[in-house]
Amino acid sequence: MSLTLKTRLKILLPLMGIAILIDQLSKVWAVSYLKSGPRFSYLFDSIRILYAENHGAFLGLGNSLSPNVRFWIFTALVGVFLTALLVYVLIGKEIDRIILISLTLVLAGGFSNFIDRAMNNGGVVDFINMGIGTLRTGIFNIADVYIMIGAGLMILGPYVFKEQTRA
């Protein structure tokens, strides 16, 4: 069942606001405490906390592009995409709660990284790395986690959270 605009806003605004606030505060913390070089390791080195600036896309893709090309792809084009996705979330047909929540998480992560790029000369602050031994992820941030959870929920949510039909 499609949701009304009022219901969509009641879910979207607080979820996006809180998610962006948490991510931005985590990045302020990372700049304040990790930029000078300390690194932390937890759970037998499966989680590492360390400072990195990413001028590319997810996991550093596109880092080697020129700053001008990176701006147009990772700032301008992403800004257009996020705006279009927001419009779709607000007026699209057939958006249920699961799809709304999943797309809101993608929007929150995208907008928070967009804010970071705008305020950090095209770079995004990353500080989390996970893995076992030499098998490790790239360095990422909380906004990236929102995007991945949103994408996963979009794919699996309709199967896991089936709406009960009334007889």
HELIX and SHEET records of a PDB file:
HELIX    1   1 LEU A    5  LEU A   34  1                                  30    
HELIX    2   2 PHE A   58  GLY A   60  5                                   3    
HELIX    3   3 PRO A   67  ARG A   70  1                                   4    
HELIX    4   4 PHE A   71  LEU A   77  3                                   7    
HELIX    5   5 VAL A   78  ILE A   91  1                                  14    
HELIX    6   6 ARG A   97  MET A  119  1                                  23    
HELIX    7   7 ILE A  142  VAL A  160  1                                  19    
SHEET    1   A 4 PHE A  40  TYR A  42  0                                        
SHEET    2   A 4 ILE A  47  ASN A  54 -1                                        
SHEET    3   A 4 VAL A 124  ILE A 132 -1                                        
SHEET    4   A 4 LEU A 135  ARG A 136 -1                                        
END                                                                             
